[in-house]
Amino acid sequence: MNLVGKIFIVLIFLMCVVFGTFGLMVHAAHKNWKQEVVAPKVGLDDQLKEAKKVVQGLMDDKKVLETALAEEKDRTRRRLTALDEELRKVTEQRDASEARIKTVETDERKLAVVIEVANKNIGVLQTTVEGMQKDIKLAVDERNLTQKKLVDTTDLLNNAVAERERLEKLGAQLAAQIVKQKQLLDYSRVTLGDLEKYAPPGTRGEVTAVPRPDTVEISLGADDGVRKGFKFTVTRPSTGKYVGVIEVIQVDYPNRAVCRPDTAMQNDQIQKGDHVKAITKTR
């Protein structure tokens, strides 16, 4: 065997080593792709399904967003249309206002000329008016003085007439009351001395307080014609029964009097709210 043959043998050996190494590397990197695809939960098939679900959800979200975007575009378009219409109206109003301003400015210039002429005339009339004002002031002062005297005299006259009418009316009322009271006294056979002892017929009230067993306050006073010494019967409104008799010992208020129970004629303790009725002279 010559040198060339030996070289080929060495090359063949090296190539075998290299290809063997490649085979081992390919075998080590080899995967069971079917197992990778159908493996539960982590397989490529399940991953693909999950990815499709995600894609479908994203597509649904895209549709929702596209719908919302279309609605928002429509609302924006309507708002822009309304704003354009509002802008048109405002522009028209501005143009109309500018036209009115121009008209007013023209009128103002005309009025300025008229006012200037009027001021000249006013200056001429001012002196005449001042003289007339002095005359008017003197006349007004004289008129006011005369009017004040007339008003004072009229007030005195009206007061006198009103006072006379009041006195006449009061006199007629007193005369009628005197006649009525005299007729009532004659009918009741009551003398002036009896009026000092007995309360007017029909005088009624109630017990407002019982500060002590021997003191009773009632809802009648000087305005009701009650005097010291008047006597009242006391009844219980809940039962209608007779409770006792009280006598007025003090009348210091228009609507209140202090009384003392008559223990000899008392059937029960007098209470707040009991009714009282004046004891009048029998005919």
PASEBA-1860 file (N, C-alpha, C; in nm, 3 decimals):
! residues 283
1> MNLVGKIF> 0.088/-0.118/0.000/0.000/0.000/0.000/0.092/0.124/0.000 ~ 0.059/0.206/-0.092/0.142/0.325/-0.105/0.091/0.436/-0.015 ~ 0.152/0.550/-0.027/0.117/0.666/0.059/-0.021/0.719/0.028 ~ -0.063/0.717/-0.095/-0.196/0.769/-0.131/-0.304/0.684/-0.068 ~ -0.286/0.555/-0.069/-0.387/0.467/-0.008/-0.401/0.494/0.141 ~ -0.285/0.514/0.204/-0.290/0.543/0.348/-0.364/0.674/0.375 ~ -0.338/0.771/0.287/-0.408/0.900/0.307/-0.557/0.882/0.293 ~ -0.602/0.805/0.191/-0.746/0.781/0.173/-0.806/0.710/0.294
9> IVLIFLMC> -0.728/0.611/0.349/-0.780/0.537/0.466/-0.800/0.634/0.581 ~ -0.702/0.724/0.604/-0.715/0.821/0.714/-0.834/0.913/0.690 ~ -0.853/0.959/0.564/-0.964/1.047/0.533/-1.098/0.976/0.555 ~ -1.102/0.846/0.510/-1.227/0.770/0.530/-1.257/0.758/0.678 ~ -1.155/0.735/0.760/-1.176/0.721/0.905/-1.229/0.853/0.964 ~ -1.165/0.961/0.920/-1.208/1.091/0.973/-1.353/1.122/0.932 ~ -1.390/1.087/0.805/-1.525/1.110/0.760/-1.624/1.025/0.837 ~ -1.583/0.903/0.869/-1.673/0.816/0.950/-1.697/0.876/1.086
17> VVFGTFGL> -1.588/0.927/1.146/-1.602/0.990/1.278/-1.696/1.112/1.270 ~ -1.675/1.192/1.164/-1.757/1.313/1.151/-1.903/1.279/1.130 ~ -1.932/1.184/1.035/-2.071/1.147/1.010/-2.135/1.077/1.129 ~ -2.054/1.000/1.204/-2.108/0.939/1.326/-2.148/1.043/1.427 ~ -2.061/1.144/1.436/-2.095/1.255/1.530/-2.222/1.325/1.487 ~ -2.235/1.351/1.355/-2.358/1.413/1.305/-2.480/1.328/1.334 ~ -2.465/1.196/1.320/-2.578/1.107/1.348/-2.621/1.114/1.492 ~ -2.520/1.112/1.581/-2.551/1.121/1.725/-2.620/1.255/1.757
25> MVHAAHKN> -2.572/1.361/1.696/-2.632/1.492/1.723/-2.776/1.499/1.672 ~ -2.801/1.443/1.551/-2.936/1.443/1.496/-3.028/1.359/1.582 ~ -2.976/1.241/1.627/-3.059/1.154/1.712/-3.092/1.222/1.844 ~ -2.991/1.296/1.899/-3.015/1.363/2.028/-3.119/1.475/2.013 ~ -3.118/1.540/1.896/-3.212/1.651/1.875/-3.345/1.607/1.817 ~ -3.366/1.479/1.789/-3.488/1.430/1.728/-3.604/1.437/1.829 ~ -3.726/1.486/1.784/-3.847/1.494/1.868/-3.958/1.415/1.805 ~ -4.047/1.364/1.894/-4.168/1.297/1.848/-4.274/1.404/1.826
33> WKQEVVAP> -4.283/1.454/1.699/-4.372/1.568/1.671/-4.518/1.533/1.691 ~ -4.557/1.412/1.674/-4.696/1.373/1.699/-4.730/1.390/1.846 ~ -4.633/1.344/1.931/-4.655/1.359/2.074/-4.662/1.507/2.112 ~ -4.575/1.587/2.046/-4.575/1.731/2.075/-4.709/1.794/2.036 ~ -4.772/1.743/1.929/-4.898/1.802/1.881/-5.016/1.761/1.966 ~ -5.027/1.629/2.000/-5.147/1.578/2.067/-5.133/1.575/2.217 ~ -5.021/1.617/2.272/-5.003/1.614/2.419/-5.112/1.699/2.485 ~ -5.180/1.646/2.591/-5.288/1.722/2.658/-5.235/1.848/2.726
41> KVGLDDQL> -5.315/1.958/2.712/-5.292/2.087/2.778/-5.171/2.161/2.721 ~ -5.058/2.092/2.704/-4.938/2.161/2.659/-4.908/2.132/2.513 ~ -4.990/2.046/2.445/-4.966/2.012/2.306/-4.992/2.129/2.214 ~ -4.929/2.118/2.095/-4.945/2.227/1.999/-5.088/2.240/1.953 ~ -5.163/2.125/1.950/-5.303/2.132/1.908/-5.386/2.215/2.007 ~ -5.367/2.187/2.137/-5.441/2.265/2.239/-5.398/2.411/2.238 ~ -5.267/2.432/2.219/-5.219/2.570/2.213/-5.281/2.643/2.095 ~ -5.295/2.570/1.981/-5.357/2.631/1.865/-5.502/2.668/1.893
49> KEAKKVVQ> -5.576/2.575/1.961/-5.715/2.604/1.996/-5.726/2.727/2.086 ~ -5.637/2.733/2.187/-5.639/2.848/2.278/-5.609/2.977/2.201 ~ -5.510/2.963/2.108/-5.475/3.081/2.029/-5.594/3.125/1.944 ~ -5.669/3.025/1.885/-5.787/3.061/1.807/-5.892/3.130/1.894 ~ -5.910/3.081/2.020/-6.006/3.144/2.110/-5.966/3.289/2.137 ~ -5.834/3.308/2.164/-5.786/3.444/2.191/-5.810/3.533/2.070 ~ -5.777/3.475/1.949/-5.797/3.553/1.826/-5.945/3.587/1.807 ~ -6.034/3.486/1.835/-6.178/3.512/1.821/-6.225/3.621/1.919
57> GLMDDKKV> -6.172/3.616/2.046/-6.207/3.720/2.142/-6.159/3.856/2.097 ~ -6.036/3.858/2.042/-5.985/3.985/1.991/-6.068/4.036/1.875 ~ -6.114/3.942/1.787/-6.199/3.982/1.676/-6.331/4.040/1.727 ~ -6.389/3.974/1.833/-6.514/4.026/1.891/-6.492/4.165/1.950 ~ -6.380/4.180/2.023/-6.350/4.312/2.079/-6.333/4.415/1.969 ~ -6.271/4.369/1.857/-6.250/4.460/1.745/-6.385/4.506/1.689 ~ -6.482/4.411/1.677/-6.614/4.448/1.627/-6.683/4.548/1.719 ~ -6.672/4.520/1.852/-6.734/4.612/1.949/-6.672/4.750/1.938
65> LETALAEE> -6.538/4.752/1.930/-6.469/4.880/1.921/-6.503/4.951/1.790 ~ -6.514/4.871/1.682/-6.552/4.934/1.554/-6.692/4.993/1.561 ~ -6.786/4.920/1.628/-6.923/4.973/1.644/-6.923/5.102/1.728 ~ -6.849/5.098/1.841/-6.841/5.217/1.927/-6.777/5.333/1.852 ~ -6.672/5.300/1.771/-6.606/5.405/1.695/-6.702/5.468/1.593 ~ -6.782/5.379/1.527/-6.879/5.431/1.430/-6.982/5.520/1.497 ~ -7.030/5.476/1.617/-7.127/5.559/1.689/-7.066/5.691/1.730 ~ -6.941/5.686/1.781/-6.876/5.808/1.824/-6.855/5.903/1.705
73> KDRTRRRL> -6.817/5.843/1.589/-6.802/5.926/1.469/-6.935/5.992/1.431 ~ -7.047/5.913/1.445/-7.178/5.968/1.411/-7.215/6.081/1.506 ~ -7.190/6.058/1.639/-7.219/6.164/1.736/-7.134/6.287/1.710 ~ -7.006/6.261/1.680/-6.916/6.375/1.653/-6.962/6.451/1.529 ~ -7.006/6.375/1.427/-7.053/6.439/1.305/-7.178/6.524/1.333 ~ -7.270/6.469/1.419/-7.390/6.546/1.451/-7.354/6.672/1.531 ~ -7.258/6.655/1.629/-7.217/6.772/1.707/-7.152/6.878/1.618 ~ -7.069/6.831/1.523/-7.006/6.926/1.433/-7.111/6.998/1.348
81> TALDEELR> -7.214/6.921/1.304/-7.321/6.984/1.226/-7.394/7.089/1.309 ~ -7.425/7.052/1.438/-7.493/7.148/1.527/-7.406/7.270/1.551 ~ -7.273/7.246/1.572/-7.183/7.359/1.595/-7.174/7.448/1.472 ~ -7.172/7.384/1.353/-7.170/7.464/1.231/-7.295/7.551/1.220 ~ -7.412/7.491/1.253/-7.537/7.567/1.249/-7.535/7.681/1.350 ~ -7.482/7.650/1.472/-7.472/7.754/1.575/-7.377/7.865/1.530 ~ -7.265/7.822/1.467/-7.170/7.922/1.418/-7.234/8.010/1.311 ~ -7.317/7.948/1.226/-7.384/8.026/1.122/-7.478/8.129/1.184
89> KVTEQRDA> -7.555/8.083/1.288/-7.648/8.176/1.353/-7.573/8.289/1.422 ~ -7.462/8.251/1.492/-7.384/8.354/1.563/-7.326/8.454/1.463 ~ -7.280/8.400/1.349/-7.224/8.489/1.246/-7.331/8.585/1.195 ~ -7.452/8.530/1.171/-7.561/8.617/1.126/-7.593/8.723/1.230 ~ -7.597/8.679/1.360/-7.625/8.776/1.467/-7.516/8.883/1.474 ~ -7.389/8.837/1.455/-7.280/8.934/1.459/-7.292/9.035/1.345 ~ -7.323/8.983/1.224/-7.338/9.074/1.110/-7.452/9.173/1.134 ~ -7.566/9.119/1.190/-7.679/9.207/1.218/-7.642/9.312/1.323
97> SEARIKTV> -7.564/9.266/1.425/-7.523/9.361/1.530/-7.431/9.467/1.473 ~ -7.339/9.426/1.386/-7.249/9.524/1.325/-7.328/9.626/1.243 ~ -7.431/9.576/1.170/-7.513/9.668/1.091/-7.586/9.766/1.182 ~ -7.640/9.712/1.296/-7.711/9.800/1.390/-7.614/9.901/1.452 ~ -7.491/9.853/1.481/-7.392/9.944/1.540/-7.362/10.059/1.443 ~ -7.346/10.022/1.316/-7.319/10.127/1.217/-7.434/10.227/1.211 ~ -7.558/10.173/1.214/-7.674/10.262/1.212/-7.677/10.353/1.334 ~ -7.647/10.292/1.451/-7.646/10.369/1.576/-7.537/10.476/1.572
105> ETDERKLA> -7.420/10.439/1.518/-7.311/10.538/1.510/-7.351/10.655/1.421 ~ -7.420/10.623/1.309/-7.467/10.731/1.221/-7.567/10.820/1.294 ~ -7.661/10.753/1.367/-7.760/10.830/1.442/-7.693/10.914/1.550 ~ -7.587/10.857/1.613/-7.518/10.931/1.719/-7.451/11.057/1.662 ~ -7.392/11.042/1.543/-7.329/11.161/1.483/-7.434/11.269/1.455 ~ -7.550/11.225/1.403/-7.657/11.321/1.379/-7.704/11.385/1.508 ~ -7.720/11.298/1.613/-7.766/11.350/1.742/-7.664/11.445/1.803 ~ -7.535/11.418/1.780/-7.433/11.507/1.834/-7.449/11.647/1.778
113> VVIEVANK> -7.478/11.653/1.647/-7.499/11.786/1.585/-7.622/11.853/1.646 ~ -7.731/11.773/1.661/-7.853/11.829/1.719/-7.829/11.873/1.862 ~ -7.753/11.791/1.939/-7.727/11.826/2.080/-7.644/11.954/2.089 ~ -7.550/11.968/1.999/-7.467/12.089/2.002/-7.553/12.214/1.981 ~ -7.646/12.204/1.883/-7.737/12.318/1.860/-7.826/12.340/1.981 ~ -7.874/12.227/2.039/-7.963/12.239/2.156/-7.889/12.300/2.274 ~ -7.761/12.265/2.291/-7.683/12.323/2.402/-7.671/12.474/2.387 ~ -7.654/12.517/2.264/-7.647/12.662/2.242/-7.778/12.728/2.282
121> NIGVLQTT> -7.890/12.662/2.242/-8.020/12.718/2.279/-8.044/12.712/2.429 ~ -7.994/12.601/2.491/-8.011/12.588/2.636/-7.935/12.697/2.709 ~ -7.816/12.730/2.658/-7.741/12.838/2.721/-7.816/12.968/2.719 ~ -7.888/12.990/2.607/-7.966/13.114/2.597/-8.083/13.111/2.694 ~ -8.146/12.990/2.707/-8.265/12.980/2.792/-8.230/12.968/2.940 ~ -8.104/12.935/2.973/-8.067/12.910/3.112/-8.092/13.032/3.199 ~ -8.053/13.148/3.147/-8.069/13.271/3.224/-8.217/13.299/3.251 ~ -8.298/13.280/3.146/-8.443/13.303/3.163/-8.503/13.207/3.264
129> VEGMQKDI> -8.458/13.079/3.258/-8.511/12.979/3.351/-8.472/13.010/3.493 ~ -8.349/13.055/3.515/-8.305/13.087/3.653/-8.392/13.197/3.713 ~ -8.423/13.299/3.632/-8.510/13.404/3.683/-8.649/13.351/3.715 ~ -8.700/13.266/3.626/-8.832/13.209/3.651/-8.831/13.118/3.773 ~ -8.720/13.047/3.795/-8.711/12.957/3.912/-8.719/13.036/4.042 ~ -8.655/13.150/4.045/-8.662/13.234/4.165/-8.806/13.276/4.192 ~ -8.875/13.317/4.086/-9.015/13.356/4.103/-9.101/13.238/4.147 ~ -9.075/13.120/4.087/-9.152/13.000/4.123/-9.127/12.961/4.268
137> KLAVDERN> -8.999/12.974/4.313/-8.967/12.937/4.451/-9.043/13.025/4.550 ~ -9.047/13.153/4.521/-9.122/13.242/4.609/-9.271/13.204/4.610 ~ -9.325/13.174/4.492/-9.467/13.137/4.485/-9.492/13.004/4.556 ~ -9.399/12.909/4.541/-9.416/12.778/4.607/-9.409/12.793/4.757 ~ -9.316/12.875/4.806/-9.307/12.895/4.951/-9.436/12.953/5.006 ~ -9.489/13.052/4.936/-9.616/13.111/4.982/-9.729/13.008/4.976 ~ -9.731/12.927/4.867/-9.835/12.824/4.856/-9.822/12.721/4.967 ~ -9.697/12.676/4.996/-9.676/12.576/5.101/-9.720/12.627/5.237
145> LTQKKLVD> -9.688/12.752/5.264/-9.729/12.809/5.393/-9.881/12.813/5.404 ~ -9.946/12.858/5.295/-10.092/12.862/5.296/-10.151/12.721/5.308 ~ -10.091/12.627/5.234/-10.141/12.489/5.238/-10.122/12.428/5.376 ~ -10.008/12.458/5.441/-9.985/12.405/5.576/-10.089/12.457/5.674 ~ -10.118/12.586/5.663/-10.221/12.642/5.751/-10.356/12.576/5.725 ~ -10.386/12.554/5.596/-10.512/12.491/5.561/-10.519/12.347/5.614 ~ -10.407/12.273/5.600/-10.404/12.134/5.648/-10.419/12.128/5.798 ~ -10.347/12.220/5.869/-10.358/12.220/6.016/-10.500/12.251/6.059
153> TTDLLNNA> -10.562/12.349/5.993/-10.700/12.383/6.028/-10.795/12.268/5.998 ~ -10.773/12.203/5.882/-10.859/12.089/5.845/-10.843/11.974/5.944 ~ -10.717/11.947/5.986/-10.693/11.840/6.085/-10.764/11.870/6.216 ~ -10.754/11.995/6.260/-10.822/12.031/6.385/-10.972/12.013/6.373 ~ -11.025/12.054/6.257/-11.169/12.042/6.237/-11.211/11.895/6.232 ~ -11.134/11.814/6.156/-11.167/11.671/6.146/-11.157/11.602/6.281 ~ -11.053/11.635/6.357/-11.038/11.575/6.491/-11.154/11.614/6.581 ~ -11.194/11.741/6.572/-11.305/11.784/6.656/-11.434/11.712/6.616
161> VAERERLE> -11.457/11.700/6.484/-11.578/11.631/6.439/-11.576/11.485/6.480 ~ -11.457/11.416/6.462/-11.447/11.275/6.499/-11.466/11.256/6.649 ~ -11.407/11.348/6.729/-11.421/11.337/6.874/-11.566/11.357/6.916 ~ -11.634/11.453/6.849/-11.775/11.475/6.883/-11.858/11.351/6.847 ~ -11.832/11.293/6.727/-11.907/11.173/6.688/-11.878/11.058/6.783 ~ -11.749/11.045/6.824/-11.716/10.937/6.917/-11.786/10.954/7.051 ~ -11.786/11.078/7.100/-11.852/11.103/7.228/-12.002/11.081/7.218 ~ -12.062/11.126/7.106/-12.205/11.104/7.089/-12.237/10.955/7.084
169> KLGAQLAA> -12.154/10.879/7.009/-12.177/10.736/7.000/-12.157/10.668/7.134 ~ -12.050/10.711/7.205/-12.024/10.653/7.337/-12.136/10.687/7.434 ~ -12.189/10.812/7.427/-12.299/10.850/7.514/-12.423/10.766/7.488 ~ -12.450/10.741/7.357/-12.566/10.660/7.324/-12.548/10.517/7.375 ~ -12.423/10.462/7.359/-12.398/10.327/7.408/-12.412/10.320/7.560 ~ -12.358/10.421/7.630/-12.369/10.419/7.776/-12.514/10.433/7.821 ~ -12.590/10.517/7.752/-12.731/10.531/7.788/-12.805/10.400/7.768 ~ -12.775/10.330/7.655/-12.841/10.203/7.630/-12.801/10.099/7.735
177> QIVKQKQL> -12.669/10.099/7.769/-12.625/10.004/7.872/-12.687/10.034/8.007 ~ -12.700/10.163/8.040/-12.762/10.198/8.169/-12.906/10.150/8.173 ~ -12.979/10.176/8.062/-13.119/10.131/8.058/-13.126/9.980/8.069 ~ -13.035/9.910/7.996/-13.037/9.764/7.999/-13.001/9.711/8.137 ~ -12.898/9.772/8.199/-12.859/9.727/8.333/-12.971/9.754/8.434 ~ -13.039/9.868/8.419/-13.148/9.899/8.513/-13.261/9.798/8.496 ~ -13.292/9.765/8.366/-13.398/9.666/8.344/-13.358/9.530/8.401 ~ -13.228/9.495/8.385/-13.181/9.366/8.436/-13.187/9.364/8.589
185> LDYSRVTL> -13.148/9.474/8.650/-13.154/9.480/8.797/-13.297/9.474/8.846 ~ -13.387/9.547/8.777/-13.527/9.543/8.818/-13.584/9.403/8.801 ~ -13.546/9.336/8.689/-13.599/9.202/8.666/-13.543/9.102/8.768 ~ -13.414/9.119/8.800/-13.351/9.025/8.894/-13.375/9.062/9.039 ~ -13.437/9.182/9.061/-13.462/9.229/9.198/-13.331/9.237/9.277 ~ -13.227/9.289/9.207/-13.095/9.304/9.268/-13.071/9.451/9.293 ~ -13.025/9.484/9.415/-12.992/9.622/9.449/-12.844/9.644/9.429 ~ -12.802/9.772/9.441/-12.659/9.805/9.429/-12.577/9.737/9.539
193> GDLEKYAP> -12.637/9.720/9.655/-12.567/9.650/9.762/-12.544/9.503/9.729 ~ -12.642/9.443/9.655/-12.626/9.303/9.615/-12.511/9.285/9.518 ~ -12.486/9.386/9.434/-12.377/9.376/9.337/-12.241/9.370/9.405 ~ -12.231/9.425/9.527/-12.106/9.418/9.602/-12.085/9.280/9.663 ~ -12.194/9.200/9.678/-12.185/9.070/9.746/-12.184/8.953/9.648 ~ -12.256/8.967/9.536/-12.275/8.853/9.445/-12.218/8.884/9.306 ~ -12.165/8.779/9.244/-12.111/8.791/9.108/-12.224/8.802/9.007 ~ -12.196/8.857/8.889/-12.300/8.864/8.785/-12.350/8.725/8.749
201> PGTRGEVT> -12.477/8.711/8.719/-12.531/8.578/8.683/-12.460/8.521/8.559 ~ -12.437/8.391/8.561/-12.376/8.323/8.447/-12.225/8.328/8.446 ~ -12.163/8.382/8.552/-12.016/8.389/8.555/-11.960/8.250/8.581 ~ -11.881/8.198/8.487/-11.825/8.063/8.498/-11.675/8.066/8.465 ~ -11.604/7.970/8.520/-11.460/7.957/8.492/-11.411/7.820/8.535 ~ -11.281/7.812/8.564/-11.226/7.684/8.608/-11.108/7.710/8.700 ~ -11.072/7.607/8.775/-10.959/7.615/8.867/-10.830/7.601/8.784 ~ -10.740/7.703/8.797/-10.615/7.699/8.720/-10.498/7.648/8.802
209> AVPRPDTV> -10.508/7.654/8.934/-10.397/7.606/9.018/-10.446/7.587/9.160 ~ -10.383/7.492/9.231/-10.411/7.469/9.374/-10.276/7.465/9.444 ~ -10.215/7.583/9.470/-10.082/7.583/9.529/-10.077/7.524/9.671 ~ -10.188/7.540/9.745/-10.196/7.483/9.882/-10.338/7.434/9.906 ~ -10.359/7.348/10.001/-10.495/7.300/10.028/-10.593/7.412/10.062 ~ -10.541/7.523/10.118/-10.631/7.631/10.157/-10.628/7.748/10.058 ~ -10.571/7.726/9.941/-10.562/7.833/9.840/-10.597/7.776/9.703 ~ -10.684/7.845/9.630/-10.727/7.802/9.496/-10.722/7.923/9.404
217> EISLGADD> -10.667/7.905/9.284/-10.666/8.011/9.183/-10.763/7.975/9.072 ~ -10.842/8.076/9.025/-10.943/8.051/8.921/-10.914/8.142/8.801 ~ -10.978/8.110/8.688/-10.952/8.180/8.561/-11.040/8.302/8.543 ~ -11.090/8.361/8.651/-11.174/8.480/8.645/-11.105/8.591/8.724 ~ -11.121/8.717/8.677/-11.056/8.827/8.746/-11.138/8.953/8.739 ~ -11.064/9.065/8.747/-11.131/9.195/8.751/-11.208/9.223/8.622 ~ -11.156/9.177/8.507/-11.225/9.200/8.381/-11.359/9.127/8.375 ~ -11.376/9.024/8.454/-11.502/8.949/8.457/-11.598/9.001/8.564
225> GVRKGFKF> -11.563/9.111/8.633/-11.650/9.168/8.736/-11.636/9.099/8.870 ~ -11.532/9.016/8.887/-11.515/8.943/9.013/-11.457/9.036/9.119 ~ -11.511/9.028/9.239/-11.464/9.109/9.351/-11.439/9.022/9.473 ~ -11.365/9.080/9.567/-11.338/9.009/9.691/-11.468/8.983/9.766 ~ -11.487/8.860/9.811/-11.608/8.821/9.883/-11.704/8.741/9.799 ~ -11.690/8.739/9.664/-11.777/8.659/9.579/-11.754/8.512/9.609 ~ -11.860/8.432/9.597/-11.851/8.289/9.621/-11.886/8.211/9.494 ~ -11.820/8.094/9.479/-11.840/8.008/9.363/-11.856/7.863/9.410
233> TVTRPSTG> -11.944/7.791/9.340/-11.954/7.646/9.362/-11.855/7.576/9.269 ~ -11.797/7.466/9.319/-11.697/7.391/9.244/-11.753/7.253/9.211 ~ -11.744/7.213/9.083/-11.790/7.081/9.039/-11.679/7.013/8.961 ~ -11.680/6.881/8.961/-11.581/6.802/8.889/-11.635/6.772/8.749 ~ -11.570/6.822/8.641/-11.627/6.805/8.506/-11.632/6.660/8.460 ~ -11.542/6.575/8.511/-11.542/6.435/8.466/-11.662/6.358/8.518 ~ -11.712/6.397/8.638/-11.826/6.324/8.697/-11.949/6.413/8.712 ~ -11.928/6.547/8.709/-12.041/6.638/8.729/-12.083/6.650/8.875
241> KYVGVIEV> -12.004/6.595/8.966/-12.042/6.598/9.107/-11.998/6.727/9.175 ~ -12.069/6.764/9.276/-12.039/6.882/9.357/-11.914/6.854/9.441 ~ -11.818/6.954/9.442/-11.693/6.937/9.518/-11.693/7.025/9.642 ~ -11.737/7.153/9.626/-11.736/7.241/9.740/-11.766/7.384/9.700 ~ -11.736/7.479/9.793/-11.760/7.621/9.773/-11.630/7.695/9.804 ~ -11.599/7.797/9.721/-11.480/7.880/9.743/-11.522/8.025/9.749 ~ -11.443/8.107/9.821/-11.471/8.250/9.837/-11.349/8.328/9.791 ~ -11.371/8.433/9.713/-11.262/8.516/9.659/-11.203/8.599/9.772
249> IQVDYPNR> -11.070/8.590/9.786/-11.001/8.669/9.890/-10.904/8.770/9.831 ~ -10.875/8.758/9.700/-10.781/8.852/9.640/-10.804/8.857/9.489 ~ -10.813/8.980/9.434/-10.830/9.000/9.289/-10.728/9.104/9.245 ~ -10.611/9.056/9.196/-10.503/9.147/9.157/-10.478/9.149/9.006 ~ -10.545/9.061/8.932/-10.519/9.050/8.788/-10.651/9.055/8.710 ~ -10.646/9.093/8.583/-10.770/9.100/8.504/-10.834/8.963/8.483 ~ -10.754/8.855/8.481/-10.809/8.722/8.450/-10.770/8.618/8.554 ~ -10.744/8.660/8.677/-10.709/8.563/8.779/-10.750/8.615/8.916
257> AVCRPDTA> -10.799/8.522/8.999/-10.838/8.557/9.135/-10.796/8.444/9.229 ~ -10.766/8.481/9.353/-10.726/8.384/9.455/-10.845/8.362/9.550 ~ -10.875/8.234/9.573/-10.992/8.200/9.655/-10.950/8.110/9.772 ~ -11.044/8.099/9.872/-11.023/8.014/9.989/-11.139/7.916/9.997 ~ -11.110/7.785/10.002/-11.219/7.687/10.012/-11.293/7.699/10.145 ~ -11.425/7.674/10.140/-11.509/7.668/10.261/-11.507/7.523/10.308 ~ -11.425/7.493/10.410/-11.406/7.355/10.454/-11.535/7.293/10.505 ~ -11.626/7.376/10.555/-11.750/7.322/10.608/-11.839/7.268/10.497
265> MQNDQIQK> -11.824/7.319/10.374/-11.910/7.276/10.262/-11.832/7.198/10.157 ~ -11.715/7.147/10.194/-11.628/7.077/10.099/-11.648/6.927/10.108 ~ -11.677/6.864/9.990/-11.695/6.719/9.985/-11.570/6.645/9.938 ~ -11.480/6.717/9.868/-11.361/6.652/9.813/-11.252/6.758/9.796 ~ -11.127/6.711/9.777/-11.018/6.804/9.755/-11.032/6.868/9.617 ~ -11.027/7.000/9.614/-11.038/7.073/9.486/-10.913/7.049/9.404 ~ -10.933/7.027/9.271/-10.821/6.997/9.181/-10.818/7.096/9.065 ~ -10.702/7.105/9.003/-10.688/7.189/8.883/-10.777/7.132/8.773
273> GDHVKAIT> -10.852/7.221/8.705/-10.942/7.179/8.599/-11.086/7.169/8.644 ~ -11.113/7.173/8.775/-11.252/7.172/8.822/-11.322/7.299/8.775 ~ -11.453/7.290/8.752/-11.532/7.403/8.704/-11.587/7.483/8.823 ~ -11.595/7.616/8.803/-11.650/7.703/8.907/-11.764/7.783/8.846 ~ -11.868/7.807/8.926/-11.985/7.883/8.885/-12.022/7.979/8.997 ~ -12.049/8.104/8.957/-12.078/8.206/9.058/-12.209/8.177/9.130 ~ -12.209/8.202/9.262/-12.331/8.191/9.342/-12.399/8.328/9.340 ~ -12.516/8.336/9.278/-12.587/8.464/9.264/-12.703/8.470/9.361
281> KTR> -12.757/8.592/9.378/-12.869/8.612/9.469/-12.994/8.548/9.408 ~ -13.066/8.471/9.488/-13.191/8.410/9.442/-13.302/8.515/9.444 ~ -13.393/8.506/9.348/-13.501/8.603/9.336/-13.609/8.578/9.440
END
